[in-house]
Amino acid sequence: MIQAPRGTQDILPEDQPVWRHIETEITTHCRRYCYQRVETPVFEDTNLFVRTVGEATDIVQKEMYTFKDRGGSEITLRPEGTAPVCRAYIEHGMQNRPQPVKLYYFATIYRYERPQAGRYREHHQFGAEAIGDVDPALDAEVIHMAWTIFKSLGLKNLTLQLNSIGCRNCRPAYLQTLVKYYEGLTADLCDDCKARASRNPLRLLDCKNRTCQSAADGSPKSVDNLCPECRDHFEALKKYLAALEIPFNINHRLVRGLDYYTKTVFEVQPEDEGGQSTLGGGGRYDNLIEELGGPATPAVGFATGIERIVVNMKKQGLLPPASQGVDVFMAPIGEPAKLAALKIAADLRRQGFTAMIASGGKSLKAQMRQANGFAARHVAIMGDEELKNSSVVLKNMGTGEQKNVAIAALAEAIKQNPAAGT
Ligand code: AMP
């Protein structure tokens, strides 16, 4: 038996209502915050991610789905959404549009990770990017949009973790301070962190290993090592978040897993869970577009995993109503009745009802069984007699009540017992 590849999952019909509900809420908020939808390819030139995400990151080192295509091009399945949007911004000359350019996307993301609860090899992200403005008010607005979306879905007990990791002016000196601090501690670190100490020291701070965590707790903080510009930016951001009444924790161990971040980084987490369950996160990336060969363009963005939102909504009992069932199931007996039933069903659908027709030349009993299987609210039975009188026998499957209804009055009769959610 061929099964779905490890770390992927099917989103079955019963889960569609919650997925659609999340998408609708997100789209509504994107419109209110003036973001426009963009779509980029599922695969890109491998260099796009190596250059932006960072050679020393877990994503580039271990997680990318990379292959040569039949023409010999180096291709990678999208392991994150920001770099492709920035590539599109440059490629389509969006710097000539009014700035900031605010874009959002829904995208499948591919990472060769060890699958576990809430961690997949293919997952779905919603992301938003505000490109072309350095104002910390824009960081606050992105955070506010993320926060508002989660709240509008009914999610409770969330925390906002916030940090500033500086810019290319102040970070090198901070990294030196950090490396120095870790010099005497390397013996106690996990193997990954031993390698990180020279290759990617910032990531020493967010290791999940307990001994690494206690070393990180006492480490020098990036917020104490910011240049005046980054410090002012961070102070202003905190002021704006306070004005928007968004509570936040300054978390000096929050650094995020991608190299392109500058200044602001943030994550939204369920209160009672660890980092594995992060709902979403983002930050500022003021050099990314320039590093891709575009004009120097500051930007800030955010992404969230839809699967994580679904898990948290289920945990908190926040499910939307199930999808609408079958309003009327047509049960024709004989070919002439079937022909009429096809037309009646088409007409009812035009009026907004959900309608099904019994399949095959089944007996009435078998048709009733089929109607029950689809939880139809009504069955419209039609034999030669009814056909002659332009009527149907309408059975209300909730009450069992049965009556003759003229075809012309059928829609009105069905309305008396409408489907949930209509
Ligand atoms: P990242 O691009 O790593 O910042 O991830 C953004 C968001 O996507 C995270 O906060 C999670 O909600 C979600 N996410 C990241 N990786 C996975 C994964 N492997 N499986 C499911 N969701 C994920």
Boltz pocket constraint, residues with backbone or C-beta under 6 A from the ligand:
constraints:
  - pocket:
      binder: B
      contacts: [[A, 79], [A, 80], [A, 111], [A, 113], [A, 118], [A, 119], [A, 120], [A, 121], [A, 122], [A, 123], [A, 124], [A, 125], [A, 257], [A, 277], [A, 278], [A, 279], [A, 280], [A, 281], [A, 282], [A, 303], [A, 304], [A, 305], [A, 306], [A, 307], [A, 308]]
      max_distance: 6.0
